[in-house]
């Protein structure tokens, strides 16, 4: 029998003999090393060797007897059965011929048995050689010398009966006695002196296939495999990487508070130990940009070789500073494309009505109410709580991802709480006027947003049912374009699977308030920060960026690039910042740079800020970030949009200023649109069309300014109506003028999903695109299809 196979002697077709892990290592060693990928040398102890070991020690019957005793109902004795099986295998004797075969291969390959090696389990199944047993069995690092090697091999044999491996085989219906262990003996890469990690050739949460996801920690990789340390994470966009652009679209720093290193040679118990990571390394990325891109290129080569998505392990040698791929296998969770589904909610039984307001989203949620008056009380908020407060602003954003839902006294359907709830996919009821007095802190409440525009808050946990719509069955029309409103980069890959024609509105403000958090002008002029806490917070947040302006450009460009990548090559229209002065003031150090205005909704916002000395340098940072996204990162699908442009002269000023800052209209196909949200934009559409490439109707502000309604006021919220005759007259005039001037006109807003008649108005006048929040997309498509084919697609409205 051949108990030893060098990696150079095996390939992917040898899984039955050496298991998936070793077969993959052999395949890569033989076929991908010539392509520049470094694979550590090694050999496999075959499955035949394991069978021989079990047979020579007479373990077949005792193991069978143990498995027969297993409680297959409640698995109450799983731990004891597993322990006995492992102890049995560890008690076995390694026969001379088998032992000498392993030692001989080790001495021949690794300098007479003095080099450290990794000893890794690689399982296989007799009847199902393609079965994946990833993560079920043990690996041992920093193994040195013949005795330690044979002991580690035997430990790998025993790990065939870890509790998780036994349970996995039971769940999958595998015969325990037809699953075997091969062991890989691999050159040890000195990542204890550098770093290591894992990667996927797709985004692991959503299954999005056009990125490489890389995670890394300092030291040996077991901490990241076991999930005991929060790693650094990087995302690389495959298409632009291969075109030679800067392709890293995300860099997120983990705490990396522990690192696994070699134990002292005097330590006879442990081969490796965990130690605290020095603070300097905790605050430093484990890989340089060129190393991240090198690993990503290797990952693409591996994926193409196997013709399927893979996950892989990598390590950096702290002596030679070289990167290595130490393992790769087919990715099994998302490699089969998930069918995207949308859940609808239907209330079955309700409790006592507490209060009502405007419903945001279409979900029903239940949880403990938590009444807070300020984001400074965030420590009181637990995951799954329902936030109850007077109102919210951008400084609440970092804590809102914890909540199951939110209820506010103030605000309408276009208030901050409403917008952020839609972006997070959370349920919200806004403008109740009395939620903080009628709801008791800590009581269980239910939010019902599934019954139209009115949201209901009930005491107790209500009962509801959920139904699922398969998004792949949704038919989108050829015209108008159906686009999404997106702000959160974390949701971009998930939303890319929705039926869509791209992004009609990317709200930059969410990225600024959540990823940057600091007022742009504070980053330009840190010397003007008056509050010491603000100064300390800024220094902590920007620790990796001595040049604070570079921090802003880096964070904003990567946030936008992530969304642009998710929808590439479809168009993604990025609206330049549209915070109001009170919202900017809520950012770190914002109060040092913002005026106090009585009515910021119609004050210092939009285009007027960009060329004003109070914000001109901040706008320059925005432009530099967008220039980087388009020109250096290769996302020419990104188009730009200017909000709240009051006059034609102001439009020209902004276009000229963008050119001064490196964003040249027409360069590499750059299109610049303007929001049509002020009546002047409609009335002077022909003049605005001479400056801009297209229009996007902002129905919220257009309604506000046409009807004279403060859209943040709950007192007049019932008068806010996009279907008012005056508003509709301006909207249809804008569409018609756009056609006359040869300019595309789109619209962003809630009304086309809420109202079939509003959708009919837009479609009948030839609107070019309609953009929806994700929670309103399906209803919006149904309304459009109902207009185009009423006999096939009756409107739900």
Secondary structure, 3 states (H helix, E strand, C coil): CCCEEEHHHCCHHHHHHHHHHHHHHHHHHHHCHHHCCCECCEEEECHHHHHHHHHHCCHHHHHHHHHHCCCCCCCCCHHHHHHHHHHHHHCCCCCHHHHHHHHHHHHHHCCCCCCCEEEEEEEEECCCCCCCCCCCCCEEEEECCHHHHHHHHHHHHHHHHCHHHHHHHHHHCCCHHHEEEEEEEEECCCHHHCEEEEEECCCCCCCCCCEEEEEEEEECCHHHHHCCCCCEEEEEEHHHHHCCCCCEEEEECCCCCEEEEECCCCCCCCCEEEEECCHHHHCCCCCCHHHHHHHHHHHHHHHHHHCCCEEEEEEECCCCCCEEEEEEEECCCCCCCCCCEEEEEEEEECCCEEEEEEEECCCEEEEEEEECCCHHHHHHCCCCCEEEECCCCHHHHHHHCCCCEEEECCCCCCCHHHHHHHHHCCEEEECCCCHHHHCCCCCEEEEECCCCCEEEEEECCCEEEEEEEEHHHCCCCCCCEEEEEECCHHHHHHHCCCCCCCEEEEEHHHHHHHHHCECHHHHHCHHHCCCHHHHHHHHHHCCCCCCHHHHHHHHHHHHHHHHHHHHCCCCEEEECCCCCHHHHHCCECHHHCCCCCCCHHHCCCCHHHHCCCCCHHHHHHHHHHHHHHHHHCCCCCEEEEECCCCCHHHHHHHHHHHHHCCCCCCHHHCCEEEEECCHHHHHCHHHHHCCCCEEEEEHHHHHHHHHCCCCCCHHHHHHCCCCCHHHHHHHHHHHHHHHHHCCEEEEECCHHHHCHHHHHHHHHCCCCEEEECHHHHHHHHHHHHHHHCCCCCCCCC
